[in-house]
Amino acid sequence: HVQLVESGGASVQPGGSLRLSCVVTGGSFLPYLMGWWRQAPGKQREPVANVYTSSGSAYYVDSVKGRFTLSQDNAKNTVYLQMNCLKPEDTAMYYCAASPEDNYGSRTWPGRYNAWGQGTQVTVS
């Protein structure tokens, strides 16, 4: 049963950059669907980006395309979310989530993920 630990959240000015990290412990993250989600105050949790670690197939929500980039370090069991050109509307708690690749459901459905991190706060102002 994997556990996830996020880090890298901070307060930055608009236009700034951050890199979030998600370390997977308790097992390999291959093959997993690793996702980043975010939740702003008063809003529902939304998928930001995710990647199938075995193939590298990635998804990005339209609002972050061209600004956010996923990467992974298999040796470190770590997935990164590089966030550039940050906007105030990116302000949220960011969560890492993991789903075995053969779990049922859409990659943007939170119910298919069975492990979640504690979250890391990103504030853009």
C-alpha positions as CSV (number, residue, x, y, z in Angstrom):
1,H,0.0,0.0,0.0
2,V,1.8,3.1,-1.2
3,Q,2.0,6.4,0.6
4,L,2.5,9.8,-1.0
5,V,4.3,12.9,0.3
6,E,4.1,16.2,-1.5
7,S,6.3,19.1,-1.1
8,G,7.2,22.3,-2.9
9,G,4.3,24.5,-2.3
10,A,4.9,28.2,-1.5
11,S,3.7,31.7,-2.0
12,V,4.8,33.3,-5.2
13,Q,4.0,36.3,-7.3
14,P,2.1,36.1,-10.6
15,G,4.3,34.9,-13.4
16,G,6.5,33.0,-11.0
17,S,7.4,29.3,-11.0
18,L,7.2,26.4,-8.6
19,R,8.1,22.7,-8.7
20,L,6.0,20.3,-6.7
21,S,7.3,16.9,-5.8
22,C,5.4,13.7,-4.9
23,V,7.4,10.9,-3.4
24,V,5.9,7.5,-3.4
25,T,6.9,5.2,-0.5
26,G,5.8,1.7,0.4
27,G,6.3,0.4,-3.2
28,S,7.2,1.2,-6.7
29,F,5.1,3.7,-8.6
30,L,5.5,1.6,-11.7
31,P,3.0,0.9,-13.1
32,Y,0.7,3.6,-11.7
33,L,-1.4,6.5,-12.8
34,M,0.0,9.4,-10.8
35,G,-2.2,12.5,-10.6
36,W,-2.0,16.0,-9.4
37,W,-5.3,17.6,-8.1
38,R,-6.1,20.9,-6.6
39,Q,-8.8,22.4,-4.5
40,A,-9.3,26.1,-3.9
41,P,-11.4,27.4,-1.1
42,G,-15.1,26.9,-1.8
43,K,-14.5,24.9,-4.9
44,Q,-14.5,21.3,-5.8
45,R,-11.3,19.3,-6.2
46,E,-10.2,19.3,-9.8
47,P,-7.7,17.3,-11.8
48,V,-4.7,19.3,-12.9
49,A,-2.5,16.7,-14.6
50,N,-1.7,13.0,-14.5
51,V,0.7,10.6,-16.1
52,Y,0.9,6.8,-16.6
53,T,4.3,6.1,-15.2
54,S,4.9,3.1,-17.4
55,S,4.3,4.9,-20.7
56,G,4.6,8.6,-19.9
57,S,1.2,9.3,-21.4
58,A,0.2,12.6,-19.8
59,Y,-3.0,14.6,-19.4
60,Y,-3.3,18.3,-18.6
61,V,-6.4,20.3,-17.8
62,D,-6.9,23.0,-20.4
63,S,-6.2,25.8,-18.0
64,V,-2.6,24.7,-17.3
65,K,-1.6,23.4,-20.8
66,G,1.6,25.1,-21.9
67,R,2.4,26.3,-18.4
68,F,2.6,23.1,-16.3
69,T,4.8,20.1,-17.1
70,L,4.9,16.6,-15.5
71,S,8.1,14.6,-15.1
72,Q,9.2,11.6,-13.2
73,D,12.3,10.1,-11.7
74,N,11.8,6.3,-11.6
75,A,14.9,5.8,-9.5
76,K,13.5,8.1,-6.8
77,N,9.9,7.0,-7.1
78,T,9.0,10.7,-7.6
79,V,6.7,12.6,-9.8
80,Y,7.2,16.4,-10.4
81,L,4.9,19.1,-11.5
82,Q,6.7,22.1,-12.9
83,M,4.5,25.1,-12.8
84,N,5.4,28.2,-14.8
85,C,3.7,31.5,-15.5
86,L,1.6,31.0,-12.3
87,K,-1.6,33.0,-12.1
88,P,-3.7,33.9,-9.0
89,E,-6.3,31.4,-10.2
90,D,-3.7,28.7,-9.6
91,T,-4.0,29.3,-5.9
92,A,-5.1,26.1,-4.2
93,M,-4.1,23.1,-2.1
94,Y,-2.4,20.7,-4.4
95,Y,-2.7,17.0,-3.9
96,C,-0.8,14.0,-5.3
97,A,-2.8,10.8,-6.0
98,A,-2.0,7.4,-7.2
99,S,-4.0,4.7,-9.0
100,P,-2.8,1.3,-10.1
101,E,-2.9,1.5,-13.9
102,D,-5.5,-1.3,-14.1
103,N,-7.9,0.4,-11.8
104,Y,-11.3,1.1,-13.3
105,G,-12.4,4.6,-14.2
106,S,-11.5,7.7,-16.1
107,R,-8.1,9.2,-15.3
108,T,-9.9,12.4,-14.2
109,W,-12.3,10.6,-11.8
110,P,-11.1,11.0,-8.2
111,G,-12.7,7.7,-7.3
112,R,-10.2,5.6,-9.2
113,Y,-7.3,6.9,-7.0
114,N,-6.7,4.9,-3.9
115,A,-3.9,6.8,-2.3
116,W,-3.7,10.5,-1.6
117,G,-1.1,12.8,-0.2
118,Q,-1.7,15.4,2.5
119,G,-1.4,18.3,0.2
120,T,0.9,21.3,-0.3
121,Q,-0.3,24.9,-0.5
122,V,0.3,27.0,-3.6
123,T,-0.5,30.7,-3.3
124,V,-0.1,33.1,-6.2
125,S,-0.6,36.8,-5.3
